[in-house]
Amino acid sequence: MTSNSGPKARWTKDRAGAALAATTGYFLTFGLARDPAERLTRDYPHTAVSFVSFAVAVLAYWIGLRVMKKLP
């Protein structure tokens, strides 16, 4: 007996666009926030920048999903 189950998660244009927005947001924020973070947090600047960049990436992914779903 064979089942006709396909992959449960599909790579759609919505997710692809949102992933591109998240990746771009992460790397742009990482580059821009590195200098201020080195001045503000002398002990762990790369950790602080990574957390900020991750938060921006999550926000960009969510906004990207919303925008891509509205496109035809």
DALIN-V193506 format. One record per backbone hydrogen bond with DSSP energy under -1.0 kcal/mol. NH is the residue of the N-H (numbers start at 0). CO is the residue of the C=O. E is the energy in kcal/mol with one decimal. If there is no record, write none. Layout:
BEGIN
{{NH | CO | E} {NH | CO | E}}
END
This chain:
BEGIN
{{11 | 9 | -1.1} {15 | 11 | -2.4} {16 | 12 | -2.3} {17 | 13 | -2.1} {18 | 14 | -2.4} {19 | 15 | -2.0} {20 | 16 | -2.1} {21 | 17 | -2.4} {22 | 18 | -2.5} {23 | 19 | -2.4} {24 | 20 | -2.5} {25 | 21 | -2.3} {26 | 22 | -2.2} {27 | 23 | -2.4} {28 | 24 | -2.1} {29 | 25 | -2.4} {30 | 26 | -1.8} {31 | 27 | -2.1} {32 | 28 | -2.7} {36 | 32 | -1.8} {37 | 33 | -1.9} {38 | 34 | -1.3} {39 | 35 | -2.3} {40 | 36 | -2.7} {47 | 43 | -1.8} {48 | 44 | -2.5} {49 | 45 | -2.0} {50 | 46 | -2.2} {51 | 47 | -2.2} {52 | 48 | -2.7} {53 | 49 | -2.4} {54 | 50 | -2.1} {55 | 51 | -2.1} {56 | 52 | -2.3} {57 | 53 | -2.3} {58 | 54 | -2.1} {59 | 55 | -2.7} {60 | 56 | -2.3} {61 | 57 | -2.2} {62 | 58 | -2.4} {63 | 59 | -2.7} {64 | 60 | -2.3} {65 | 61 | -1.9} {66 | 62 | -2.5} {67 | 63 | -2.6} {68 | 64 | -1.8}}
END
